[in-house]
Amino acid sequence: MTHIEGTQSRPWIFRLRAGLLLLAALVFFSISSGNFVARQFGLTWIWAAGLAFVFGLLIGYGVSRLTRAMYIGGAAIVTLLTTYLAYDFLRNAVGWSQTTSLLLAAVPFVLMGAAFWDFRRLKAEIRTWADAR
């Protein structure tokens, strides 16, 4: 990033990073939840959008209130469960060998671990960025 004399250059808060994938997953979950509840009660798409917004706010509030231990514990459970499901699918449904399945199951382990680690940093950066405004 170039520095112009007399100005303070700060990096843009939404640069490409792994935590944005987790943020996108949370947004997708909010939209899916709002749509699901609206369809269950026979409501219109306007209600679905409103419910998705409410679910998004609730999820954001819940994530912001997590302690460090709760976040790391939840991240570890989701990462290990995802890794196991990938291994189980590759081993049983696809029928690949145990070694190949273990090696390929390491991919979601690394991706999920990086996403949760970066999302925690992204959450702190967004909070700092919002407080500076």
N, C-alpha and C positions, 0 to 999 in steps of 0.2 A: 504494500500500500504506500502510495507516495505521500510525502509530508510537505504541506505548503507552509511557507514561512508565515508565522503569526497566527496560525490556526492549529487547533488540536484535533488530530484525526483519531477517531475511534472506530474499531471494526464494527461492521453491521451485525446486529444481534442475531439475525436469521440467516447465517451462512450455512452451507450444506454440511450436515452432520448426522450422525446416527440417531441421536435423540429425537430428531424431527420425525423419524419413522414411527417411533413410539407415540409421539404427539398426534401424528396422522391416524394411528390405530385407535387412539382414544376418541378422536373426532368421529371416525367411522363407527365406533361402538355407540357413541351418542346418537348419531343419525339412525343407526339400525334400531336402537332401543326406542326412539321416538316413533319411528315408522311401525315397529312391531306393536307397541301399545295402542297407537291410533287405529291400526287395522283390527286389533282385537275388539275394540269398542265401536268399530264402524264409523270412525271420524274421518274428516277430510284431510287433505295434505297440509292445510294451514295448521291444523291441530298437530299433525306429525312434526312440522317444523318447529312449532312452539314447544312441544314436548322434547324434541331433540336439543333445543336450546337449554331447557331446564335441566335435562340430563347432563349436558355439557358443563353447565355451571356446578352441578352437584359433584361430578367427577373431578373437576378442577379444584373445587373446595376440598374434597376428600384427599386428593393427591398433595395439595399444599399443606395439609394438616398432619401428614404422615411423619412419624419420627424417623430418625436415621435407621434404627434397628428394624422397625416395621417395614420400611422401604427395602432394605437389603434382604430381609427375610422373604418378603413377597417376590422380589426380583429373583432370588435364588430358587424359590419354589416354581415360579413360572418358567424360568430358564431350564431347570432340570426336567420338568414335566414335558416341555417342548422337545428337549433332546431325547427323552425316552420315547415319546410318540413317534419321532422321526426314525429312531432306531427300530422300534417295533414294526412300523410300516415297511421299512426297507427289508427287514429280516423276514417277516411273515407274509405280508401281502405281495411284495415284489419277489421275494425268494432269493435275495442275495446272500452271500456268505456273511458270517459273523464279523470278520475283519473289515470287509467292505462297508457293511452297515455301520460299524463303530466309527470308521474313518469319515463317512459321509454324515453321520449324526453329530460330528464335531463342528460342522458348518453352522447349524442353527444354534449350537451352544455358544460359539464365538460371536455370532451376530446378535443374539439376544443379550448376551453379557455386555457387549459393547453398546447396544441400544439403551439398556437400563443404566449403565454407568454414565453415558453421555447425557441421558435425559435428566439425571440428577444434577449434573453440572449445568445443563440448559435451564432447568428450573431455577437454580440459584442465580444464573446470569439474567434471566428475565425479571426476577424479583429485584435485583440490583439495578437493572436498566429502568424498570418502572419507578423505583424509588428516586432515581436521579431526575426524572421528568417532573 
